[in-house]
């Protein structure tokens, strides 16, 4: 009984800390979104910590459309920056990949 209660208490503390961390990260993403001259966002981190969920949730709540691209799992995207950094070419490739137009402040 004691171990079960201890586990439940630790689990609740973990969930509370996790929710607080999610709020902090979401707030950081909002600051990025509202920055007047923001740059593209690249999110990296350990596996299975909620990066994909956070980005999809943020995109759904804060933008009209979401373009989710995983450069690690897509071989075509891994080579996108090998030739040059021509923004028009890169955007064109990304739009083809996601099958939608990327619009500033909307995507």
C-alpha positions as CSV (number, residue, x, y, z in Angstrom):
1,X,0.0,0.0,0.0
2,X,2.8,2.5,0.9
3,X,4.7,1.8,-2.3
4,X,1.5,2.3,-4.4
5,X,0.8,5.6,-2.7
6,X,4.4,6.7,-3.1
7,X,4.3,5.8,-6.8
8,X,1.1,7.7,-7.3
9,X,2.5,10.7,-5.5
10,X,5.7,10.6,-7.6
11,X,3.7,10.1,-10.7
12,X,1.5,13.2,-9.9
13,X,4.6,15.3,-9.2
14,X,6.1,14.1,-12.6
15,X,2.9,15.0,-14.4
16,X,2.8,18.4,-12.8
17,X,6.5,19.1,-13.7
18,X,5.9,17.8,-17.2
19,X,2.9,20.1,-17.7
20,X,4.9,23.1,-16.3
21,X,7.7,22.3,-18.8
22,X,5.2,22.1,-21.6
23,X,3.8,25.5,-20.7
24,X,7.3,27.0,-20.6
25,X,8.2,25.5,-24.0
26,X,4.9,26.7,-25.4
27,X,5.6,30.2,-24.1
28,X,9.0,30.1,-25.7
29,X,7.4,29.1,-29.0
30,X,5.0,32.0,-28.7
31,X,7.9,34.4,-28.2
32,X,9.5,33.0,-31.3
33,X,6.3,33.4,-33.3
34,X,5.8,37.0,-32.2
35,X,9.4,38.1,-32.8
36,X,9.4,40.7,-35.6
37,X,12.3,39.2,-37.5
38,X,12.0,35.5,-36.6
39,X,14.0,32.9,-38.4
40,X,13.0,29.3,-39.2
41,X,12.6,27.1,-36.2
42,X,14.5,23.9,-35.8
43,X,13.6,21.7,-32.8
44,X,16.0,19.1,-31.7
45,X,16.2,16.9,-28.6
46,X,16.1,13.5,-27.1
47,X,13.8,10.8,-28.5
48,X,10.3,10.4,-27.0
49,X,10.1,13.7,-25.0
50,X,7.2,15.3,-26.8
51,X,8.8,17.4,-29.5
52,X,6.4,16.3,-32.3
53,X,3.4,16.6,-30.1
54,X,4.4,20.1,-29.0
55,X,5.1,21.3,-32.5
56,X,1.9,19.9,-33.9
57,X,-0.1,21.3,-31.0
58,X,1.5,24.7,-31.4
59,X,1.0,24.8,-35.1
60,X,-2.6,23.8,-34.9
61,X,-3.3,26.5,-32.2
62,X,-1.2,29.3,-33.5
63,X,-1.2,29.1,-37.3
64,X,-3.8,28.6,-40.1
65,X,-1.9,25.7,-41.6
66,X,0.8,23.4,-40.3
67,X,3.8,22.1,-42.3
68,X,5.4,19.2,-40.4
69,X,8.8,18.1,-41.8
70,X,11.0,15.6,-40.2
71,X,14.5,15.9,-41.8
72,X,15.9,12.9,-39.9
73,X,13.5,10.4,-41.3
74,X,13.2,11.8,-44.9
75,X,16.1,11.1,-47.2
76,X,15.1,13.7,-49.7
77,X,15.0,16.4,-47.1
78,X,18.4,15.4,-45.8
79,X,20.0,16.7,-49.0
80,X,18.1,19.9,-49.3
81,X,21.0,22.1,-48.1
82,X,23.9,20.4,-49.8
83,X,23.8,22.4,-53.0
84,X,23.2,25.9,-51.7
85,X,21.0,28.0,-49.4
86,X,18.8,29.5,-52.1
87,X,15.6,30.3,-50.2
88,X,13.3,30.1,-53.3
89,X,14.6,26.7,-54.2
90,X,14.4,25.4,-50.7
91,X,10.8,26.7,-50.2
92,X,9.8,25.2,-53.5
93,X,11.1,21.8,-52.5
94,X,9.4,22.0,-49.1
95,X,6.1,23.0,-50.7
96,X,6.3,20.0,-53.0
97,X,7.1,17.8,-50.1
98,X,4.1,18.9,-48.0
99,X,1.8,19.5,-51.0
100,X,0.8,23.0,-49.9
101,X,1.9,26.6,-50.3
102,X,4.0,27.9,-47.4
103,X,2.8,31.4,-46.6
104,X,4.6,33.7,-44.2
105,X,2.6,34.3,-40.9
106,X,0.1,31.6,-42.0
107,X,2.2,28.4,-42.0
